[in-house]
């Protein structure tokens, strides 16, 4: 048995550390196998490697001070019984013969090693939990696996569909290996991927299963430990550890400990992949929004292009604009954008919902009042027109304004003066008036419910907004933008829209438009149980969900559509189309019989 005797010069005592592992890490870091405290010790100061019956001491770096019998160790030194080792001001004696002092703990060496391994897994897992970015996490977990197993190199292979990619290759010094792919065996990897079972190879060169494999012959592999990474039964990848110089490096206990560690690593990797995907989706969304954004308005559909053009043309003027559209289409956003692009942008932007205020209070809200003008008027008060002086006022829900106030508003538009309630004095105001409504004002004029002269004063330029259902792919971009904004506001984890949910929101009519979509998304983000938002989470009716066709039927539809495209390219020449598609001309005729135009 080999062990180190650690001398303490202060109290002239000593302690003993038995060298049981193939590679023993020494340093001040709590994760080292042998943790020492010294002013000149680094986190990983040195390693002791078992090669057959010999133990070799190696510094962790060129600048790390390691002395044996008074001579500096530059690369590696085979230890002999009685060697005096100096590490960062501490002295250790290497002993090959004899037994270490007896311990009161009668735990067997295997049990003790298992307990130490589990404690180390616990420490390593806690450290890895602090890392959520995928690439740094992968490097840290490989370093941890090397430290736990005593391997001299480690690799992480992740599956992407049916192909695998080598994501990380590290050595015992926590450095990235060059020429990564030539250090690991394809045959060993393939075996673990197929069986999804961990594998130990004591000496690959003499192993009956792998000795003839070209990768084993080329690499002269010795010890290999390979563990699958599984997440809810799905294979994420493989953790591959090896040593090209020492045979029988790993045993069943190493396999058990690494399997336990791998189960935790799978969860960490799965979560990190999900977070990386969400971050990438967010970056992509931000780029799309930036490219398809007109100020505070999002979208690039054909239906929105005239809106953007009209905003650009009317914004620099003081012309009165009437913004029309269904509830929730973004009329207030359009008004804000007109104000933001106007010379009045530094002035106030004031909004008043004419349909939300009782008729007996609306006049006071608009024009202000004098003290004592009515019961409860205890002081002089400015109205919204006063507040908007020098800026813009939006009169929302204009179609709900009582007829008695329509006359007074007409005077404001004509003369740019207002009169407070309870006063006869006219006050000039410098304002721009924008109006919005979801009602058909022309019909209300015809019905005698809205003044015709006021309508024409308001409707100098009309900007009609399209409903959400007519904006094509804009709805998907808006939905993703809203999800990102809602999650930031509510500080909750983002969720993606499932493929069926994406098709469902494009097919649904959305009578409440963007406002309704936002409310449904808020509910789904809070209550959805799955990782993605489903149509059911959004409360979409069944008739909006895509119909699943049998595969044969879908193939037939695709073939017909493709044949019609090629036929159009060939100006209806069926023989040429058959030659281009390398099929019998009768096949073309058979599909044309199914085309709607032929019936």
Protein Blocks (a to p, Z undefined) as FASTA:
>chain_A
ZZdddddfklopacddddfbfbdcddjbfkbmbacddfklcfblbdcddehjaccdddfb
fklccdeehiacfkbccddehiacdeehiacdddfedcddddfblcdfklmmmmmmmmmm
mmmmmmmmmpcbfklmmmmmmmmmmmmnopabdcddddehjaccdfbdcdfkopacehkl
lmpcfklmmmmmmnopacddfblmlgmklmmpmklmmnopabdcdddddeehiafbdcdd
ddfkbghkbcfklmmmmmmmmmmmmmmmmmmmmmmmmmmmmmmmmmmmmmmcghjagcjb
fklmmmmmmmmmmmmpmcdcddeddehilpmmmmmmmmmmpmklmmccddddfklpcfkl
mmmmmnopaehkaghiabccddfklmmgoiacddehkllpcfklmmmmmmmmmnopacde
hiabdcddddddddddfbdfklmmmnopacfklmmmmmmpacddddfklnojmlmmmmmm
mmmmmmmmnopacddddfklmmmmmmpgolnlmmlmmmmmmmmmmmpmbfbdcfklnopa
fklpccdddfklmmmmmmmmmmmmmmmmnnopaklmmmmnopafklmmmmmmmpmklZZ
